[in-house]
């Protein structure tokens, strides 16, 4: 009857995992950086309206459930503006 223990003789020896070699860093050209910046700008332009709509929906829900008041939301927005500056 098996005891459920693993005998060290029956184990498969593990091979040590080495680090993967990275290719040397290639300096990017201005055109490549400009293209990358344009791609990031487009992504932000796509995501920002969705995030804004979700924040508005959450604020609406907080007000509807009477978790906070409109004054609380205004103070929170002002706090965020101060942190960004």
PyMOL Python script that loads the backbone (N, CA, C, O; Angstrom):
from pymol import cmd

cmd.read_pdbstr("""\
ATOM      1  N   UNK A   1       0.849  -1.183   0.000  1.00  0.00           N
ATOM      2  CA  UNK A   1       0.000   0.000   0.000  1.00  0.00           C
ATOM      3  C   UNK A   1       0.891   1.241   0.000  1.00  0.00           C
ATOM      4  O   UNK A   1       1.835   1.332   0.785  1.00  0.00           O
ATOM      5  N   UNK A   2       0.595   2.172  -0.861  1.00  0.00           N
ATOM      6  CA  UNK A   2       1.411   3.375  -0.985  1.00  0.00           C
ATOM      7  C   UNK A   2       1.127   4.318   0.171  1.00  0.00           C
ATOM      8  O   UNK A   2      -0.015   4.476   0.602  1.00  0.00           O
ATOM      9  N   UNK A   3       2.175   4.931   0.654  1.00  0.00           N
ATOM     10  CA  UNK A   3       2.021   5.871   1.766  1.00  0.00           C
ATOM     11  C   UNK A   3       1.835   7.296   1.284  1.00  0.00           C
ATOM     12  O   UNK A   3       1.525   8.182   2.081  1.00  0.00           O
ATOM     13  N   UNK A   4       2.020   7.534  -0.004  1.00  0.00           N
ATOM     14  CA  UNK A   4       1.833   8.872  -0.536  1.00  0.00           C
ATOM     15  C   UNK A   4       3.100   9.702  -0.470  1.00  0.00           C
ATOM     16  O   UNK A   4       3.110  10.844  -0.931  1.00  0.00           O
ATOM     17  N   UNK A   5       4.161   9.162   0.088  1.00  0.00           N
ATOM     18  CA  UNK A   5       5.408   9.904   0.165  1.00  0.00           C
ATOM     19  C   UNK A   5       6.173   9.753  -1.147  1.00  0.00           C
ATOM     20  O   UNK A   5       6.060   8.741  -1.838  1.00  0.00           O
ATOM     21  N   UNK A   6       6.938  10.763  -1.467  1.00  0.00           N
ATOM     22  CA  UNK A   6       7.757  10.723  -2.668  1.00  0.00           C
ATOM     23  C   UNK A   6       9.169  10.350  -2.241  1.00  0.00           C
ATOM     24  O   UNK A   6       9.776  11.019  -1.405  1.00  0.00           O
ATOM     25  N   UNK A   7       9.673   9.290  -2.815  1.00  0.00           N
ATOM     26  CA  UNK A   7      11.016   8.843  -2.500  1.00  0.00           C
ATOM     27  C   UNK A   7      11.997   9.665  -3.321  1.00  0.00           C
ATOM     28  O   UNK A   7      11.763   9.894  -4.508  1.00  0.00           O
ATOM     29  N   UNK A   8      13.087  10.112  -2.714  1.00  0.00           N
ATOM     30  CA  UNK A   8      14.039  10.954  -3.410  1.00  0.00           C
ATOM     31  C   UNK A   8      14.678  10.226  -4.586  1.00  0.00           C
ATOM     32  O   UNK A   8      15.164  10.874  -5.513  1.00  0.00           O
ATOM     33  N   UNK A   9      14.688   8.917  -4.572  1.00  0.00           N
ATOM     34  CA  UNK A   9      15.268   8.164  -5.689  1.00  0.00           C
ATOM     35  C   UNK A   9      14.367   8.202  -6.908  1.00  0.00           C
ATOM     36  O   UNK A   9      14.841   8.031  -8.031  1.00  0.00           O
ATOM     37  N   UNK A  10      13.067   8.424  -6.704  1.00  0.00           N
ATOM     38  CA  UNK A  10      12.114   8.406  -7.812  1.00  0.00           C
ATOM     39  C   UNK A  10      11.903   9.791  -8.443  1.00  0.00           C
ATOM     40  O   UNK A  10      11.211   9.906  -9.454  1.00  0.00           O
ATOM     41  N   UNK A  11      12.478  10.811  -7.871  1.00  0.00           N
ATOM     42  CA  UNK A  11      12.291  12.159  -8.399  1.00  0.00           C
ATOM     43  C   UNK A  11      13.112  12.364  -9.654  1.00  0.00           C
ATOM     44  O   UNK A  11      14.188  11.793  -9.830  1.00  0.00           O
ATOM     45  N   UNK A  12      12.565  13.201 -10.519  1.00  0.00           N
ATOM     46  CA  UNK A  12      13.282  13.580 -11.723  1.00  0.00           C
ATOM     47  C   UNK A  12      14.164  14.765 -11.354  1.00  0.00           C
ATOM     48  O   UNK A  12      13.666  15.767 -10.841  1.00  0.00           O
ATOM     49  N   UNK A  13      15.467  14.667 -11.608  1.00  0.00           N
ATOM     50  CA  UNK A  13      16.334  15.790 -11.244  1.00  0.00           C
ATOM     51  C   UNK A  13      15.987  17.021 -12.077  1.00  0.00           C
ATOM     52  O   UNK A  13      15.751  16.929 -13.281  1.00  0.00           O
ATOM     53  N   UNK A  14      15.961  18.168 -11.413  1.00  0.00           N
ATOM     54  CA  UNK A  14      15.638  19.419 -12.094  1.00  0.00           C
ATOM     55  C   UNK A  14      16.904  20.042 -12.647  1.00  0.00           C
ATOM     56  O   UNK A  14      17.976  19.984 -12.044  1.00  0.00           O
ATOM     57  N   UNK A  15      16.741  20.637 -13.809  1.00  0.00           N
ATOM     58  CA  UNK A  15      17.868  21.357 -14.390  1.00  0.00           C
ATOM     59  C   UNK A  15      17.841  22.783 -13.868  1.00  0.00           C
ATOM     60  O   UNK A  15      16.770  23.379 -13.756  1.00  0.00           O
ATOM     61  N   UNK A  16      18.996  23.334 -13.549  1.00  0.00           N
ATOM     62  CA  UNK A  16      19.011  24.731 -13.093  1.00  0.00           C
ATOM     63  C   UNK A  16      18.600  25.662 -14.234  1.00  0.00           C
ATOM     64  O   UNK A  16      18.979  25.468 -15.389  1.00  0.00           O
ATOM     65  N   UNK A  17      17.833  26.656 -13.882  1.00  0.00           N
ATOM     66  CA  UNK A  17      17.345  27.606 -14.870  1.00  0.00           C
ATOM     67  C   UNK A  17      18.295  28.787 -14.895  1.00  0.00           C
ATOM     68  O   UNK A  17      18.510  29.441 -13.875  1.00  0.00           O
ATOM     69  N   UNK A  18      18.855  29.056 -16.045  1.00  0.00           N
ATOM     70  CA  UNK A  18      19.767  30.183 -16.179  1.00  0.00           C
ATOM     71  C   UNK A  18      19.039  31.418 -16.662  1.00  0.00           C
ATOM     72  O   UNK A  18      17.888  31.359 -17.097  1.00  0.00           O
ATOM     73  N   UNK A  19      19.721  32.513 -16.577  1.00  0.00           N
ATOM     74  CA  UNK A  19      19.139  33.764 -17.062  1.00  0.00           C
ATOM     75  C   UNK A  19      19.153  33.777 -18.581  1.00  0.00           C
ATOM     76  O   UNK A  19      20.068  33.256 -19.220  1.00  0.00           O
ATOM     77  N   UNK A  20      18.123  34.381 -19.139  1.00  0.00           N
ATOM     78  CA  UNK A  20      18.101  34.511 -20.591  1.00  0.00           C
ATOM     79  C   UNK A  20      18.994  35.677 -20.975  1.00  0.00           C
ATOM     80  O   UNK A  20      19.045  36.689 -20.278  1.00  0.00           O
ATOM     81  N   UNK A  21      19.683  35.531 -22.065  1.00  0.00           N
ATOM     82  CA  UNK A  21      20.582  36.582 -22.520  1.00  0.00           C
ATOM     83  C   UNK A  21      19.788  37.610 -23.302  1.00  0.00           C
ATOM     84  O   UNK A  21      19.003  37.279 -24.190  1.00  0.00           O
ATOM     85  N   UNK A  22      20.013  38.850 -22.952  1.00  0.00           N
ATOM     86  CA  UNK A  22      19.329  39.930 -23.643  1.00  0.00           C
ATOM     87  C   UNK A  22      20.226  40.489 -24.726  1.00  0.00           C
ATOM     88  O   UNK A  22      21.450  40.510 -24.597  1.00  0.00           O
ATOM     89  N   UNK A  23      19.612  40.930 -25.766  1.00  0.00           N
ATOM     90  CA  UNK A  23      20.365  41.566 -26.842  1.00  0.00           C
ATOM     91  C   UNK A  23      20.830  42.929 -26.350  1.00  0.00           C
ATOM     92  O   UNK A  23      20.150  43.547 -25.531  1.00  0.00           O
ATOM     93  N   UNK A  24      21.943  43.400 -26.818  1.00  0.00           N
ATOM     94  CA  UNK A  24      22.412  44.725 -26.386  1.00  0.00           C
ATOM     95  C   UNK A  24      21.405  45.791 -26.804  1.00  0.00           C
ATOM     96  O   UNK A  24      20.757  45.698 -27.846  1.00  0.00           O
ATOM     97  N   UNK A  25      21.301  46.794 -25.962  1.00  0.00           N
ATOM     98  CA  UNK A  25      20.340  47.865 -26.217  1.00  0.00           C
ATOM     99  C   UNK A  25      20.743  48.643 -27.464  1.00  0.00           C
ATOM    100  O   UNK A  25      21.893  49.052 -27.622  1.00  0.00           O
ATOM    101  N   UNK A  26      19.766  48.833 -28.340  1.00  0.00           N
ATOM    102  CA  UNK A  26      20.005  49.581 -29.567  1.00  0.00           C
ATOM    103  C   UNK A  26      19.415  50.967 -29.362  1.00  0.00           C
ATOM    104  O   UNK A  26      18.238  51.093 -29.022  1.00  0.00           O
ATOM    105  N   UNK A  27      20.216  52.009 -29.563  1.00  0.00           N
ATOM    106  CA  UNK A  27      19.658  53.351 -29.383  1.00  0.00           C
ATOM    107  C   UNK A  27      18.546  53.611 -30.393  1.00  0.00           C
ATOM    108  O   UNK A  27      18.677  53.312 -31.580  1.00  0.00           O
ATOM    109  N   UNK A  28      17.472  54.164 -29.901  1.00  0.00           N
ATOM    110  CA  UNK A  28      16.327  54.436 -30.771  1.00  0.00           C
ATOM    111  C   UNK A  28      16.533  55.741 -31.523  1.00  0.00           C
ATOM    112  O   UNK A  28      17.143  56.680 -31.011  1.00  0.00           O
ATOM    113  N   UNK A  29      16.029  55.784 -32.710  1.00  0.00           N
ATOM    114  CA  UNK A  29      16.120  57.005 -33.507  1.00  0.00           C
ATOM    115  C   UNK A  29      14.984  57.937 -33.131  1.00  0.00           C
ATOM    116  O   UNK A  29      14.018  57.537 -32.482  1.00  0.00           O
ATOM    117  N   UNK A  30      15.115  59.171 -33.544  1.00  0.00           N
ATOM    118  CA  UNK A  30      14.060  60.143 -33.263  1.00  0.00           C
ATOM    119  C   UNK A  30      12.743  59.736 -33.904  1.00  0.00           C
ATOM    120  O   UNK A  30      11.675  59.959 -33.335  1.00  0.00           O
ATOM    121  N   UNK A  31      12.819  59.146 -35.077  1.00  0.00           N
ATOM    122  CA  UNK A  31      11.597  58.728 -35.770  1.00  0.00           C
ATOM    123  C   UNK A  31      10.893  57.620 -34.989  1.00  0.00           C
ATOM    124  O   UNK A  31       9.667  57.616 -34.870  1.00  0.00           O
ATOM    125  N   UNK A  32      11.676  56.681 -34.459  1.00  0.00           N
ATOM    126  CA  UNK A  32      11.078  55.584 -33.696  1.00  0.00           C
ATOM    127  C   UNK A  32      10.463  56.105 -32.403  1.00  0.00           C
ATOM    128  O   UNK A  32       9.377  55.679 -32.011  1.00  0.00           O
ATOM    129  N   UNK A  33      11.158  57.024 -31.743  1.00  0.00           N
ATOM    130  CA  UNK A  33      10.610  57.601 -30.509  1.00  0.00           C
ATOM    131  C   UNK A  33       9.355  58.414 -30.798  1.00  0.00           C
ATOM    132  O   UNK A  33       8.393  58.383 -30.031  1.00  0.00           O
ATOM    133  N   UNK A  34       9.373  59.131 -31.897  1.00  0.00           N
ATOM    134  CA  UNK A  34       8.204  59.919 -32.277  1.00  0.00           C
ATOM    135  C   UNK A  34       7.013  59.020 -32.569  1.00  0.00           C
ATOM    136  O   UNK A  34       5.888  59.328 -32.174  1.00  0.00           O
ATOM    137  N   UNK A  35       7.254  57.909 -33.258  1.00  0.00           N
ATOM    138  CA  UNK A  35       6.188  56.950 -33.562  1.00  0.00           C
ATOM    139  C   UNK A  35       5.633  56.347 -32.276  1.00  0.00           C
ATOM    140  O   UNK A  35       4.420  56.205 -32.120  1.00  0.00           O
ATOM    141  N   UNK A  36       6.531  55.993 -31.357  1.00  0.00           N
ATOM    142  CA  UNK A  36       6.114  55.405 -30.073  1.00  0.00           C
ATOM    143  C   UNK A  36       5.267  56.406 -29.276  1.00  0.00           C
ATOM    144  O   UNK A  36       4.251  56.040 -28.685  1.00  0.00           O
ATOM    145  N   UNK A  37       5.696  57.664 -29.269  1.00  0.00           N
ATOM    146  CA  UNK A  37       4.948  58.701 -28.567  1.00  0.00           C
ATOM    147  C   UNK A  37       3.572  58.893 -29.190  1.00  0.00           C
ATOM    148  O   UNK A  37       2.589  59.086 -28.475  1.00  0.00           O
ATOM    149  N   UNK A  38       3.495  58.841 -30.501  1.00  0.00           N
ATOM    150  CA  UNK A  38       2.206  58.973 -31.195  1.00  0.00           C
ATOM    151  C   UNK A  38       1.286  57.805 -30.841  1.00  0.00           C
ATOM    152  O   UNK A  38       0.091  58.003 -30.621  1.00  0.00           O
ATOM    153  N   UNK A  39       1.831  56.601 -30.784  1.00  0.00           N
ATOM    154  CA  UNK A  39       1.029  55.426 -30.419  1.00  0.00           C
ATOM    155  C   UNK A  39       0.480  55.564 -29.003  1.00  0.00           C
ATOM    156  O   UNK A  39      -0.689  55.268 -28.752  1.00  0.00           O
ATOM    157  N   UNK A  40       1.324  56.014 -28.081  1.00  0.00           N
ATOM    158  CA  UNK A  40       0.872  56.183 -26.701  1.00  0.00           C
ATOM    159  C   UNK A  40      -0.207  57.261 -26.600  1.00  0.00           C
ATOM    160  O   UNK A  40      -1.170  57.119 -25.847  1.00  0.00           O
ATOM    161  N   UNK A  41      -0.035  58.335 -27.363  1.00  0.00           N
ATOM    162  CA  UNK A  41      -1.035  59.414 -27.367  1.00  0.00           C
ATOM    163  C   UNK A  41      -2.374  58.897 -27.870  1.00  0.00           C
ATOM    164  O   UNK A  41      -3.418  59.220 -27.303  1.00  0.00           O
ATOM    165  N   UNK A  42      -2.351  58.096 -28.931  1.00  0.00           N
ATOM    166  CA  UNK A  42      -3.594  57.529 -29.453  1.00  0.00           C
ATOM    167  C   UNK A  42      -4.265  56.620 -28.436  1.00  0.00           C
ATOM    168  O   UNK A  42      -5.487  56.650 -28.284  1.00  0.00           O
ATOM    169  N   UNK A  43      -3.473  55.811 -27.740  1.00  0.00           N
ATOM    170  CA  UNK A  43      -4.046  54.927 -26.719  1.00  0.00           C
ATOM    171  C   UNK A  43      -4.703  55.723 -25.602  1.00  0.00           C
ATOM    172  O   UNK A  43      -5.793  55.380 -25.145  1.00  0.00           O
ATOM    173  N   UNK A  44      -4.034  56.792 -25.161  1.00  0.00           N
ATOM    174  CA  UNK A  44      -4.611  57.626 -24.102  1.00  0.00           C
ATOM    175  C   UNK A  44      -5.908  58.259 -24.583  1.00  0.00           C
ATOM    176  O   UNK A  44      -6.887  58.316 -23.838  1.00  0.00           O
ATOM    177  N   UNK A  45      -5.920  58.735 -25.830  1.00  0.00           N
ATOM    178  CA  UNK A  45      -7.129  59.352 -26.381  1.00  0.00           C
ATOM    179  C   UNK A  45      -8.297  58.373 -26.436  1.00  0.00           C
ATOM    180  O   UNK A  45      -9.455  58.779 -26.343  1.00  0.00           O
ATOM    181  N   UNK A  46      -7.996  57.092 -26.587  1.00  0.00           N
ATOM    182  CA  UNK A  46      -9.049  56.074 -26.616  1.00  0.00           C
ATOM    183  C   UNK A  46      -9.531  55.744 -25.208  1.00  0.00           C
ATOM    184  O   UNK A  46     -10.732  55.593 -24.983  1.00  0.00           O
ATOM    185  N   UNK A  47      -8.610  55.632 -24.266  1.00  0.00           N
ATOM    186  CA  UNK A  47      -8.945  55.159 -22.915  1.00  0.00           C
ATOM    187  C   UNK A  47      -9.530  56.267 -22.039  1.00  0.00           C
ATOM    188  O   UNK A  47     -10.405  56.003 -21.215  1.00  0.00           O
ATOM    189  N   UNK A  48      -9.062  57.486 -22.206  1.00  0.00           N
ATOM    190  CA  UNK A  48      -9.462  58.570 -21.309  1.00  0.00           C
ATOM    191  C   UNK A  48     -10.980  58.802 -21.238  1.00  0.00           C
ATOM    192  O   UNK A  48     -11.502  58.944 -20.133  1.00  0.00           O
ATOM    193  N   UNK A  49     -11.706  58.847 -22.351  1.00  0.00           N
ATOM    194  CA  UNK A  49     -13.157  59.038 -22.235  1.00  0.00           C
ATOM    195  C   UNK A  49     -13.848  57.901 -21.475  1.00  0.00           C
ATOM    196  O   UNK A  49     -14.810  58.134 -20.743  1.00  0.00           O
ATOM    197  N   UNK A  50     -13.356  56.685 -21.650  1.00  0.00           N
ATOM    198  CA  UNK A  50     -13.958  55.558 -20.932  1.00  0.00           C
ATOM    199  C   UNK A  50     -13.717  55.673 -19.435  1.00  0.00           C
ATOM    200  O   UNK A  50     -14.621  55.424 -18.637  1.00  0.00           O
ATOM    201  N   UNK A  51     -12.519  56.044 -19.055  1.00  0.00           N
ATOM    202  CA  UNK A  51     -12.203  56.204 -17.629  1.00  0.00           C
ATOM    203  C   UNK A  51     -13.035  57.332 -17.045  1.00  0.00           C
ATOM    204  O   UNK A  51     -13.562  57.210 -15.939  1.00  0.00           O
ATOM    205  N   UNK A  52     -13.154  58.421 -17.775  1.00  0.00           N
ATOM    206  CA  UNK A  52     -13.950  59.555 -17.310  1.00  0.00           C
ATOM    207  C   UNK A  52     -15.405  59.144 -17.109  1.00  0.00           C
ATOM    208  O   UNK A  52     -16.022  59.529 -16.116  1.00  0.00           O
ATOM    209  N   UNK A  53     -15.952  58.378 -18.025  1.00  0.00           N
ATOM    210  CA  UNK A  53     -17.340  57.918 -17.903  1.00  0.00           C
ATOM    211  C   UNK A  53     -17.507  57.003 -16.692  1.00  0.00           C
ATOM    212  O   UNK A  53     -18.524  57.067 -16.001  1.00  0.00           O
ATOM    213  N   UNK A  54     -16.524  56.161 -16.434  1.00  0.00           N
ATOM    214  CA  UNK A  54     -16.612  55.263 -15.276  1.00  0.00           C
ATOM    215  C   UNK A  54     -16.557  56.037 -13.966  1.00  0.00           C
ATOM    216  O   UNK A  54     -17.277  55.716 -13.020  1.00  0.00           O
ATOM    217  N   UNK A  55     -15.705  57.051 -13.909  1.00  0.00           N
ATOM    218  CA  UNK A  55     -15.639  57.882 -12.702  1.00  0.00           C
ATOM    219  C   UNK A  55     -16.979  58.588 -12.485  1.00  0.00           C
ATOM    220  O   UNK A  55     -17.480  58.646 -11.362  1.00  0.00           O
ATOM    221  N   UNK A  56     -17.549  59.116 -13.549  1.00  0.00           N
ATOM    222  CA  UNK A  56     -18.847  59.790 -13.432  1.00  0.00           C
ATOM    223  C   UNK A  56     -19.916  58.813 -12.949  1.00  0.00           C
ATOM    224  O   UNK A  56     -20.755  59.176 -12.124  1.00  0.00           O
ATOM    225  N   UNK A  57     -19.897  57.585 -13.451  1.00  0.00           N
ATOM    226  CA  UNK A  57     -20.875  56.581 -13.019  1.00  0.00           C
ATOM    227  C   UNK A  57     -20.688  56.243 -11.552  1.00  0.00           C
ATOM    228  O   UNK A  57     -21.666  56.091 -10.820  1.00  0.00           O
ATOM    229  N   UNK A  58     -19.445  56.123 -11.116  1.00  0.00           N
ATOM    230  CA  UNK A  58     -19.198  55.846  -9.698  1.00  0.00           C
ATOM    231  C   UNK A  58     -19.657  56.993  -8.816  1.00  0.00           C
ATOM    232  O   UNK A  58     -20.242  56.767  -7.757  1.00  0.00           O
ATOM    233  N   UNK A  59     -19.398  58.223  -9.244  1.00  0.00           N
ATOM    234  CA  UNK A  59     -19.856  59.380  -8.472  1.00  0.00           C
ATOM    235  C   UNK A  59     -21.377  59.383  -8.377  1.00  0.00           C
ATOM    236  O   UNK A  59     -21.940  59.646  -7.314  1.00  0.00           O
ATOM    237  N   UNK A  60     -22.033  59.091  -9.488  1.00  0.00           N
ATOM    238  CA  UNK A  60     -23.498  59.033  -9.488  1.00  0.00           C
ATOM    239  C   UNK A  60     -24.002  57.973  -8.511  1.00  0.00           C
ATOM    240  O   UNK A  60     -24.955  58.207  -7.768  1.00  0.00           O
ATOM    241  N   UNK A  61     -23.365  56.821  -8.518  1.00  0.00           N
ATOM    242  CA  UNK A  61     -23.758  55.735  -7.622  1.00  0.00           C
ATOM    243  C   UNK A  61     -23.536  56.115  -6.161  1.00  0.00           C
ATOM    244  O   UNK A  61     -24.379  55.833  -5.309  1.00  0.00           O
ATOM    245  N   UNK A  62     -22.406  56.754  -5.872  1.00  0.00           N
ATOM    246  CA  UNK A  62     -22.130  57.185  -4.493  1.00  0.00           C
ATOM    247  C   UNK A  62     -23.185  58.168  -3.999  1.00  0.00           C
ATOM    248  O   UNK A  62     -23.610  58.107  -2.845  1.00  0.00           O
ATOM    249  N   UNK A  63     -23.606  59.079  -4.884  1.00  0.00           N
ATOM    250  CA  UNK A  63     -24.637  60.037  -4.508  1.00  0.00           C
ATOM    251  C   UNK A  63     -25.999  59.352  -4.348  1.00  0.00           C
ATOM    252  O   UNK A  63     -26.753  59.661  -3.425  1.00  0.00           O
ATOM    253  N   UNK A  64     -26.302  58.428  -5.251  1.00  0.00           N
ATOM    254  CA  UNK A  64     -27.587  57.733  -5.214  1.00  0.00           C
ATOM    255  C   UNK A  64     -27.734  56.895  -3.945  1.00  0.00           C
ATOM    256  O   UNK A  64     -28.807  56.841  -3.344  1.00  0.00           O
ATOM    257  N   UNK A  65     -26.645  56.243  -3.551  1.00  0.00           N
ATOM    258  CA  UNK A  65     -26.681  55.413  -2.341  1.00  0.00           C
ATOM    259  C   UNK A  65     -26.447  56.216  -1.069  1.00  0.00           C
ATOM    260  O   UNK A  65     -26.422  55.668   0.033  1.00  0.00           O
ATOM    261  N   UNK A  66     -26.277  57.526  -1.240  1.00  0.00           N
ATOM    262  CA  UNK A  66     -26.050  58.441  -0.115  1.00  0.00           C
ATOM    263  C   UNK A  66     -24.821  58.045   0.713  1.00  0.00           C
ATOM    264  O   UNK A  66     -24.813  58.160   1.938  1.00  0.00           O
ATOM    265  N   UNK A  67     -23.788  57.578   0.011  1.00  0.00           N
ATOM    266  CA  UNK A  67     -22.520  57.245   0.662  1.00  0.00           C
ATOM    267  C   UNK A  67     -21.752  58.534   0.955  1.00  0.00           C
ATOM    268  O   UNK A  67     -21.046  58.637   1.958  1.00  0.00           O
ATOM    269  N   UNK A  68     -21.903  59.523   0.053  1.00  0.00           N
ATOM    270  CA  UNK A  68     -21.258  60.812   0.265  1.00  0.00           C
ATOM    271  C   UNK A  68     -22.136  61.895  -0.353  1.00  0.00           C
ATOM    272  O   UNK A  68     -23.117  61.613  -1.040  1.00  0.00           O
ATOM    273  N   UNK A  69     -21.758  63.127  -0.090  1.00  0.00           N
ATOM    274  CA  UNK A  69     -22.521  64.263  -0.623  1.00  0.00           C
ATOM    275  C   UNK A  69     -21.773  64.870  -1.798  1.00  0.00           C
ATOM    276  O   UNK A  69     -20.619  64.532  -2.059  1.00  0.00           O
ATOM    277  N   UNK A  70     -22.441  65.766  -2.498  1.00  0.00           N
ATOM    278  CA  UNK A  70     -21.806  66.453  -3.619  1.00  0.00           C
ATOM    279  C   UNK A  70     -20.632  67.293  -3.121  1.00  0.00           C
ATOM    280  O   UNK A  70     -19.620  67.423  -3.811  1.00  0.00           O
ATOM    281  N   UNK A  71     -20.767  67.857  -1.936  1.00  0.00           N
ATOM    282  CA  UNK A  71     -19.665  68.637  -1.363  1.00  0.00           C
ATOM    283  C   UNK A  71     -18.443  67.745  -1.121  1.00  0.00           C
ATOM    284  O   UNK A  71     -17.310  68.177  -1.331  1.00  0.00           O
ATOM    285  N   UNK A  72     -18.672  66.500  -0.679  1.00  0.00           N
ATOM    286  CA  UNK A  72     -17.556  65.558  -0.486  1.00  0.00           C
ATOM    287  C   UNK A  72     -16.835  65.300  -1.810  1.00  0.00           C
ATOM    288  O   UNK A  72     -15.606  65.262  -1.854  1.00  0.00           O
ATOM    289  N   UNK A  73     -17.601  65.125  -2.881  1.00  0.00           N
ATOM    290  CA  UNK A  73     -17.003  64.880  -4.193  1.00  0.00           C
ATOM    291  C   UNK A  73     -16.210  66.082  -4.678  1.00  0.00           C
ATOM    292  O   UNK A  73     -15.134  65.935  -5.257  1.00  0.00           O
ATOM    293  N   UNK A  74     -16.759  67.298  -4.433  1.00  0.00           N
ATOM    294  CA  UNK A  74     -16.029  68.506  -4.824  1.00  0.00           C
ATOM    295  C   UNK A  74     -14.715  68.619  -4.073  1.00  0.00           C
ATOM    296  O   UNK A  74     -13.686  68.955  -4.658  1.00  0.00           O
ATOM    297  N   UNK A  75     -14.747  68.336  -2.765  1.00  0.00           N
ATOM    298  CA  UNK A  75     -13.515  68.389  -1.968  1.00  0.00           C
ATOM    299  C   UNK A  75     -12.507  67.344  -2.451  1.00  0.00           C
ATOM    300  O   UNK A  75     -11.306  67.612  -2.490  1.00  0.00           O
ATOM    301  N   UNK A  76     -12.987  66.169  -2.816  1.00  0.00           N
ATOM    302  CA  UNK A  76     -12.094  65.124  -3.319  1.00  0.00           C
ATOM    303  C   UNK A  76     -11.447  65.549  -4.635  1.00  0.00           C
ATOM    304  O   UNK A  76     -10.254  65.325  -4.840  1.00  0.00           O
ATOM    305  N   UNK A  77     -12.222  66.156  -5.523  1.00  0.00           N
ATOM    306  CA  UNK A  77     -11.664  66.632  -6.794  1.00  0.00           C
ATOM    307  C   UNK A  77     -10.612  67.715  -6.554  1.00  0.00           C
ATOM    308  O   UNK A  77      -9.559  67.726  -7.191  1.00  0.00           O
ATOM    309  N   UNK A  78     -10.913  68.619  -5.630  1.00  0.00           N
ATOM    310  CA  UNK A  78      -9.960  69.686  -5.310  1.00  0.00           C
ATOM    311  C   UNK A  78      -8.668  69.096  -4.731  1.00  0.00           C
ATOM    312  O   UNK A  78      -7.573  69.562  -5.046  1.00  0.00           O
ATOM    313  N   UNK A  79      -8.802  68.084  -3.894  1.00  0.00           N
ATOM    314  CA  UNK A  79      -7.629  67.428  -3.317  1.00  0.00           C
ATOM    315  C   UNK A  79      -6.765  66.808  -4.419  1.00  0.00           C
ATOM    316  O   UNK A  79      -5.539  66.911  -4.383  1.00  0.00           O
ATOM    317  N   UNK A  80      -7.402  66.172  -5.389  1.00  0.00           N
ATOM    318  CA  UNK A  80      -6.660  65.558  -6.492  1.00  0.00           C
ATOM    319  C   UNK A  80      -5.950  66.635  -7.313  1.00  0.00           C
ATOM    320  O   UNK A  80      -4.799  66.454  -7.712  1.00  0.00           O
ATOM    321  N   UNK A  81      -6.631  67.754  -7.564  1.00  0.00           N
ATOM    322  CA  UNK A  81      -6.004  68.850  -8.316  1.00  0.00           C
ATOM    323  C   UNK A  81      -4.774  69.374  -7.587  1.00  0.00           C
ATOM    324  O   UNK A  81      -3.759  69.673  -8.216  1.00  0.00           O
ATOM    325  N   UNK A  82      -4.858  69.487  -6.270  1.00  0.00           N
ATOM    326  CA  UNK A  82      -3.709  69.954  -5.484  1.00  0.00           C
ATOM    327  C   UNK A  82      -2.554  68.963  -5.543  1.00  0.00           C
ATOM    328  O   UNK A  82      -1.390  69.361  -5.590  1.00  0.00           O
ATOM    329  N   UNK A  83      -2.871  67.689  -5.541  1.00  0.00           N
ATOM    330  CA  UNK A  83      -1.824  66.660  -5.602  1.00  0.00           C
ATOM    331  C   UNK A  83      -1.138  66.655  -6.965  1.00  0.00           C
ATOM    332  O   UNK A  83       0.054  66.363  -7.058  1.00  0.00           O
ATOM    333  N   UNK A  84      -1.875  66.972  -8.010  1.00  0.00           N
ATOM    334  CA  UNK A  84      -1.299  66.988  -9.358  1.00  0.00           C
ATOM    335  C   UNK A  84      -0.365  68.170  -9.560  1.00  0.00           C
ATOM    336  O   UNK A  84       0.575  68.091 -10.352  1.00  0.00           O
ATOM    337  N   UNK A  85      -0.617  69.270  -8.847  1.00  0.00           N
ATOM    338  CA  UNK A  85       0.197  70.479  -9.027  1.00  0.00           C
ATOM    339  C   UNK A  85       1.560  70.372  -8.386  1.00  0.00           C
ATOM    340  O   UNK A  85       2.351  71.312  -8.457  1.00  0.00           O
TER     341      UNK A  85
END
""", "prot")
cmd.dss("prot")
cmd.show_as("cartoon", "prot")
cmd.util.cbc("prot")
cmd.orient("prot")
